Amino acid sequence: MTRVWLPPALLTGYAVAFGWRALGGGLLVFDDHPGQLYRLTHAITLGLAPWRFNPGWWAGYAELQYYPPGFAWLGALVHLAAGGALDVTTVYQILLWLAWLLPGVAVFALLRRALGDPWLALPGAFVALTLSAGCRSGVEEGLRWGLIAARLGWGVLPLLAWGLWRWAEGGARAPLASAALVAAVIVLHPAHAPAAVLLVALAALAAPPRPRRLGEAALILTAALGLAALWLLPLLAHLRMALPLAWGDASPSALAWGLARRPLLLVLLAANITGGVSLTLGIRPPRRLLWLQGLVPALLLVTMADAILGERAGVLWLPADRLVDACLLALILGAAAAIAGLVQAGIARYRWKPPWAAAGIAVVLGLATGVSLAGAPPGSREPSLSLWPRPRDWPTSQEIIRGNRMEALWDQLRRAPRGRVLFLRSSVPLEFGGDWWRAHSHLTSLTPVVAGREVVGGTFTHPSPVAGFFYRGLADGPAALTAPVRVLAERLDGVSVFGRELARLRPEEFSGLAARLRVTAVVALEEDIPSLRFLTSDPEWGVPARVGPFLVFSSAAPRPLPEKVGPDRYVAFLPSPEGGWASTGIAWSPLWQARTPAGSVATRQGELGLLEVELPKGAGAELTLHHRPGVAEWTGALVSLVAVAGLLLGGRRPGSA
């Protein structure tokens, strides 16, 4: 009994100790965490419908429609399940713990079932739990940086494999419930969707009769797409509203170098090759994890095809560097299977006694190898395995808010004239220096939540059209509102805005654009002063207020924004003495419907990405704006309802599960 429970107890004890050290000090605000908290707040306060319009960032955006909503939806469901007793920050903490634990627990459960020995499952689970190695779903990026959706989706993949296990070994029942897990992967992080599809296909091919089983696999995947249609169908219908974030290097050479510079990853690859060779030579039983081992070559082929053809074909929504995460998970599973297979073959052929001694040797060797290769390679600050957190690398909200006088900044912004706040930087630096990659927090992204002021800038790289204009300006013309974003927002901090270098930006040029965006307050850092002549030489912005490390420039005149009067309903008064097209000051969306007392008016997207309406001549018009779901939204909701009903009915039929 001790032999059975000791491995999961060791893994759990380590995971809880690490998690308490990293997450137990308070709300994390390093890097992207504040922005993820903002999206969770959106889901809880505005609702789960992905088309809900949120005016807080970039003049407004349907945040959950154009960004995978699974993480925010999950948090909102936790909030609802608790009857509203848990506040947003507590729910966020719960999700962080889940994101930290899920990959290790899920891989342990899968390998325990596949290998039949908890000791043999332990090394693979430990590596999956602690892996960083440049993996967007790893500890450093997926947890510490705040890419939580990527890590959660990554953790669901081994759960999907676990659910497919009996069917892959020849079970007669098609696991229709696996469709829910595939759908969860899609809405959590679509970059993991190819791995989910391959898992289902490989499980179908693992046993005869393959033609019938491939048909069942197609049914599972169709049901999964149906479940995700509520989000996926409108996204595809309005894809031009979501700029591809293509700032990473997804070339084949970059991907190969990323693997070659990590000795740990090379060891995992070597273990997979050894497993394949041993299977060919008949050294180990071929049944164990055979179908899962096919995931490694299949994913590598898909990733390399994406790297070679994706850019040329203009397919940038699933960049190859994002597919690498699933490849690394497949390498871990394949290496664990290979090592376990060799141990089991040794037990069978050489009659090692007792068997658990061989398993223990494998565990010690596996963990020792992983720990010895855990460090960061030359030129990288990210370790291969994150074995223990340093508190200064996991800053909490109390430290950063107090140290940067954020409460005083938000209070200053509350008192600024009515209008938006423009942040010249995407983040708050957490250490001295001029490097764009220095430690930082996008804490200013919470300004709409804390101070009640809409913002432009002040948050991480964003896919909205208005953000595209903010990064590139008018020089690119209409392309700025649809072209892929190839530069991280952090690289532009203190360097440029609206596509112009700060030092070369003319006062009248900046003030004109700020007026069109309804900006009445501009926030910079003191270190930006040498480049702020476009503000300091313009009397419109006056003398800045100094708050901690910040400079706050305010315009004397207010610039009213459309006023919210109900869910997704806004009212604005627009003067139109000459009639024609007029800007509303709010971001354009294909779902806007505009009316005046005289009836409906036409809408279009302006050159800044703002909503423009065609008004008749007159002294002015009270304009009612309604962000309503359209055909794609209602169709997606209907398809998802049909998919749910189909799965419930299918689960009751004999021969299905």
Secondary structure, 3 states (H helix, E strand, C coil): CHHHHHHHHHHHHHHHHHHHHHHCCCCECCECHHHHHHHHHHHHHHCCCCCCCECCECCCECCCCCCCCHHHHHHHHHHHHCCCCCCHHHHHHHHHHHHHHHHHHHHHHHHHHHHCCHHHHHHHHHHHHHECCCCCCCHHHHHHCCCHHHHHHHHHHHHHHHHHHHHHCCCCCECCCHHHHHHHHHHHCHHHHHHHHHHHHHHHHCCCCHHHHHHHHHHHHHHHHHHHHHHHHHHHHCHHHCCCECCCCCCHHHHHHHHHCCHHHHHHHHHHHHHHHHHHCCCCCCCCCHHHHCHHHHHHHHHHHHHHHHHHHCCCCCCHHHHHHHHHHHHHHHHHHHHHHHHHHHHHHHCCCCHHHHHHHHHHHHHHHHHHCCCCCCCCCCCCECCCCCHHHCCEHHHHHHHCCHHHHHHHHHCCCCCEEEECCCCEECCCCCCCCCCEECHHHHHHHHCCCCEECCCCCCCCHHHHHHHHHHHHHHHHHCCCECCCHHHHCCCEECCEEHHHCCHHHHHHHHHHCCEEEEEEEHHHHHHCHHHHCCCCCCCCEEECCEEEEECCCCCCCCEEEECCEEEEEECCCCCEEEEEEEECCCCEEEEECCEEECEEECCCCEEEEEECCCCCEEEEEEECCCHHHHHHHHHHHHHHHHHHHHHHCCCEC
